[in-house]
Amino acid sequence: MLQFDEMMGANGQPRVAYQNLSQWLNSVDAQWLSSRREQAELLFRRIGITFAVYGSQEATERLIPFDVLPRIISRNEWERLERGLIQRVTALNLFLKDIYGDGQIIKAGIIPADLIYRNPGFCSEMFGRRPPHDVYVHISGVDIVRTDDQNFYVLEDNARTPSGVSYMLENREVMMRLFPELFSLHRVAPIEDYPNELLATLRSVSPPHAAGEPVIALMTPGQYNSAFYEHSFLADKLGIELVEGRDLFVRDDIVYMRTTEGPRRVDVIYRRIDDDFLDPLVFRADSALGVAGLMGAYQAGNVTLANAVGTGVADDKATYTYMPEIIRFYLGEAPILLNVPTYRCREADALTYVLEHLSELVVKEVNGSGGYGMLVGPHASKAQIEEFRLKLRANPDNFIAQPTLALSTCPISVAQGIAPRHVDLRPFVLHGAKNVRVVPGGLTRVAMTENSLVVNSSQGGGTKDTWVIDDVLTEIRPTIS
Amino acid sequence: MHIHIQHETTYRYSTPAKHSFQHLRMTPRNFDGQHIVNWRLDMNIEGRLKETEDSFGNILHHMSAEGPISSIKILAEGDIITFNTNGIITGLAEKIPNILYLRDTQLTRIQPELIDFTYNATRNEVNDLNKCHSLLSSIHDCMLFDNNATTVTTTAYESFSNKKGVCQDFAHIFLTCARFLNIPARYVSGYYVRNDIDRQTAGHAWAEAYIPDLGWIGFDPAHGISPNERYVRLATALDYNGAAPIKGTIVGGLGEDMNISIHIFSPQDPKDTHQLLIQ
């Protein structure tokens, strides 16, 4: 499989967007770059940005590996990505509004009813309800990969409580400190505005009673959550309260938070806690993380939850396979971003094909996330493949399979110099009451081991700063003597 | 049948609670098989009751009260006239698509043993109605009614494995098996008028299944019959968790002691029934 490298063209010359970086790389020595790598690690340790890995015994808090070379996307490419993202998230939102209402897409025979109504991510409690401003997916983190100079594929839509945006912001800050000269060679689109954009989005969706100055809080499951750092980081950047369930209470369908000056009404909750834990009266009764009565307040229209309850049905892997149809149905447009061709193992023909081609395919659990419960055929041992064969036969509905894409690579800095590694991109899309926007950039995740395709941070993946650049500004002039 | 119900639930706390928040699904709705003559919901302390409707179409009250609360008594009381409809539910506004009642839940998850049981119980039947009747009698026959074998968190599989349980366990097993057969099925909470005693310490529970051309039909595996005029239908959901008459949380409050007393009887004087109907 020929891999597309984002920096080097097939002719061995750097692509236009990477020309400055490539020349700059030639001008710096490996030892110096190495020392910058160490500095970067030091900075991240000082910031305290860590990530908890579930199921790993030795270290619950881990530093995510960071690569110091920026991943570059040209303005042209970005504009197409942006249009594609806005299109996709707009369609996702209309889809959710529809399936929790009339179900036109089901009546039209485009998606089977049982795939929606029996989906574990579908929330019966939301049926027939409308969240403020009909917005469901306020924040999404769409995972994208590219395979060549033309094509971008969406891997996952992450419409529940996507994380990673704090890394996007911190990576940029660290890069600006370490490589000011590199920034002066490029016109890099700023991403620092993300917290303001997020705040504006959250304000725009406040319930009608709080149209002026809504009180907004970020609700976290607490410090043992893997993304707690991000929760506190964002609350701080947005200037809103960071609360846990025990800091909130509901009286007469109104949500209050306890403050030192007494109870204060809360209008919008940016919740980073799963549906199941929101309200023990409605969902898991054993949840100590939620707030009794929160769903009642939500259903009465007295508080906005972002994201809305029940968005899991939209980022489910079985629903994913219908995304092109979903976009056409609600928007009457051809999808700008591609979907990876997907075999739905619930269909007999597809299952037969998948069982015969396990060594070539990536098999995923329909409701899994974070790279858990997944088989990467080309890199799996015989035993792993056989294990998955049994799982597939036992419960085919629970799986989908996709061909392994020839993911693009980007250069990373390694001990020996520069080496290509596979990457993906998670841009963050904000859907407010009036518009949908994307901060130019995102979180680039990189598989730190050679040839690996798994970029998830829970599986040892790293991150990079992502630059959307306007055009090549300054050429590095060779010193002529 | 004229049925009078007086359902009292009392909570006592050895250390008073600061706040109590309850969801009450204790208000029956009219349908062709039952006519609510009068009904009231009340509590013995200062607090608020707000009526809403849940997504399944049940009348849901949010009850909240401020402490210190050392005891709360919640009372649901009223008169209902019931008619035997042979278990068929008509005259009820259905709120959600039938197919949604194929969802499994934590309490009604299918397991290989339950698949075998379903298969054995229904293999000679071709239509859904007969399959449901076979399930009804098979569950009734193989399960032993035992008040002490299970709790509100016992799953269908657990009670089935022990072959013991109460009406809600029987209902959960029925739901699990029916859904496995692709028959939409829902949990029903309500009341049952017994012949022997008129004071009960628990409500009743059974199941309803959706049969094409007939609609929703009740099946009570605890008694092995379809509901008749002795049944009062209160709330429905995917399982007990969604239809429980009372679900609540308290803040503070230790040493909770709960007591349920349901006085349910049929005033036999036909004149009474007539009087009630013309009210």
Interface residues (C-beta under 8 A of the other chain):
Chain A: G103 A113 D114 Y117 R118 F122 S124 E125 M126 F127 G128 R129 F249 V250 R251 D252 D253 P280 L281 V282 A285 A292 G293 G296 Q299 A300
Chain B: H19 F21 H23 R48 K50 T52 D54 S55 F56 H62 S64 K95 I96 P97 I99 L100 L102 R103 L238 N241 G242 K247 G248 T249 V251
